Amino acid sequence: MLDREVIVAYAAKQIRWLGPLNADSALREVLEAVSDTELDEHPLAYRPTHQRKDEPWRYHGVLRSATIEHAGESVPIQVLVVKSRTKVKLDRERRQTYLERLTDRLEEIQGMLNTRRYKRRDYTGSQIEKARRGNPAKGLVDVELSGADGQLKLSFQLNQEKLARAEAMDGRYLLGTNDSNLSANEMLTRFKKQEVVERRIKVVKGPIRVRPMFLHKQERIEGLVFVAMLALLVYTILEMLCRGAGQQITARQVLERFELLGAVYLQFGDGSVLKLPSALNAFQGQLIELLKFPDPAAYLRPQVADL
């Protein structure tokens, strides 16, 4: 989530941005002000890659203007109120799970009232608070503990008004940007591409496996980051070349297929050395030919720079 401080800082640096927003205070009002009818009238053309073309639209969105304020600074932004059909289902299932978890525990406490430690009001109250703590659905259930020690009564019920307001927001979220030239569909499409970036970050931590190092100097930290980013660039280019050659294979799979490729060094009595690459299998030979890479033996021969 982009917070207000970051958004104001981006504006000061004239950096363009696009990302999810936390629906607090004024932005919450923007989220709630758009009706379901208006959202239904504005489907977004974005489709996930796995969605069939004959399926109905999954996303709807309406553009609004808003102002972000922080430390005396005001920044105008463009906000997209998005409603996802998939997220509607997930939000409802998630809320139901948390409601059941809370009410089951409250029923359990209710059944133990005025026995053992549950005779004491302070202990019972602490158990109720523990059941509510960290539960996103706690605001939807009204709980009342009354009576003195040994004569406690616990009642709770679902607040239908609050539940209705929560259900009205199911599937909704906010995207913001300071680029007013972006359309609603462009905003959603570009935002959905974040998964590509996140997968690349996962690659840095996974297949590339840059050796963990504990560095203290700024220049050495920058050097390590540069090496990691350079490795990621090579990794990405390799995958791009494979796709361009019609090979639907990931760079990780390529590295795994070439993992056992090695070289043999033979040193003779006269001091001469012969370097030979190991034999290529069918896949390795075909891929090298498709990508127009030099034969592995070329990397074992001394290279003379052209002056």
Secondary structure as the mmCIF struct_conf table of DSSP 4:
data_model
#
loop_
_struct_conf.conf_type_id
_struct_conf.id
_struct_conf.beg_label_comp_id
_struct_conf.beg_label_asym_id
_struct_conf.beg_label_seq_id
_struct_conf.end_label_comp_id
_struct_conf.end_label_asym_id
_struct_conf.end_label_seq_id
STRN STRN1 LEU A 2 LEU A 2
HELX_RH_AL_P HELX_RH_AL_P1 ARG A 4 LYS A 13
TURN_TY1_P TURN_TY1_P1 GLN A 14 GLN A 14
STRN STRN2 LEU A 18 LEU A 21
HELX_RH_AL_P HELX_RH_AL_P2 SER A 25 ALA A 33
BEND BEND1 VAL A 34 VAL A 34
HELX_RH_AL_P HELX_RH_AL_P3 ASP A 36 ASP A 40
TURN_TY1_P TURN_TY1_P2 GLU A 41 GLU A 41
STRN STRN3 PRO A 43 PRO A 43
TURN_TY1_P TURN_TY1_P3 THR A 49 HIS A 50
BEND BEND2 GLN A 51 GLN A 51
TURN_TY1_P TURN_TY1_P4 LYS A 53 ASP A 54
BEND BEND3 GLU A 55 GLU A 55
HELX_LH_PP_P HELX_LH_PP_P1 PRO A 56 TRP A 57
STRN STRN4 TYR A 59 HIS A 70
TURN_TY1_P TURN_TY1_P5 ALA A 71 GLY A 72
STRN STRN5 GLU A 73 SER A 84
HELX_RH_AL_P HELX_RH_AL_P4 ARG A 85 GLY A 111
TURN_TY1_P TURN_TY1_P6 MET A 112 ASN A 114
BEND BEND4 THR A 115 THR A 115
HELX_RH_3T_P HELX_RH_3T_P1 ARG A 116 LYS A 119
BEND BEND5 ARG A 120 ARG A 120
HELX_RH_AL_P HELX_RH_AL_P5 ARG A 121 ARG A 132
TURN_TY1_P TURN_TY1_P7 ARG A 133 GLY A 134
TURN_TY1_P TURN_TY1_P8 PRO A 136 ALA A 137
HELX_RH_3T_P HELX_RH_3T_P2 LYS A 138 LEU A 140
STRN STRN6 VAL A 141 SER A 146
BEND BEND6 GLY A 147 GLY A 147
TURN_TY1_P TURN_TY1_P9 ASP A 149 GLY A 150
BEND BEND7 GLN A 151 GLN A 151
STRN STRN7 LYS A 153 LEU A 158
HELX_RH_AL_P HELX_RH_AL_P6 GLN A 160 ALA A 168
TURN_TY1_P TURN_TY1_P10 MET A 169 GLY A 171
STRN STRN8 ARG A 172 THR A 177
BEND BEND8 ASN A 178 ASN A 178
TURN_TY1_P TURN_TY1_P11 SER A 180 ASN A 181
HELX_RH_AL_P HELX_RH_AL_P7 ALA A 184 LYS A 192
TURN_TY1_P TURN_TY1_P12 LYS A 193 LYS A 193
HELX_RH_AL_P HELX_RH_AL_P8 GLN A 194 LYS A 205
TURN_TY1_P TURN_TY1_P13 GLY A 206 PRO A 207
BEND BEND9 ILE A 208 ILE A 208
HELX_LH_PP_P HELX_LH_PP_P2 VAL A 210 PRO A 212
BEND BEND10 LYS A 217 LYS A 217
HELX_RH_AL_P HELX_RH_AL_P9 GLN A 218 GLY A 244
TURN_TY1_P TURN_TY1_P14 ALA A 245 GLY A 246
HELX_RH_AL_P HELX_RH_AL_P10 ALA A 251 ARG A 257
TURN_TY1_P TURN_TY1_P15 PHE A 258 LEU A 260
STRN STRN9 ALA A 263 GLN A 267
TURN_TY1_P TURN_TY1_P16 GLY A 269 ASP A 270
BEND BEND11 GLY A 271 GLY A 271
STRN STRN10 VAL A 273 PRO A 277
HELX_LH_PP_P HELX_LH_PP_P3 SER A 278 LEU A 280
HELX_RH_AL_P HELX_RH_AL_P11 ALA A 282 LEU A 290
TURN_TY1_P TURN_TY1_P17 LEU A 291 LYS A 292
HELX_LH_PP_P HELX_LH_PP_P4 PHE A 293 ASP A 295
HELX_RH_3T_P HELX_RH_3T_P3 PRO A 296 LEU A 300
BEND BEND12 ARG A 301 ARG A 301
HELX_LH_PP_P HELX_LH_PP_P5 PRO A 302 GLN A 303
#
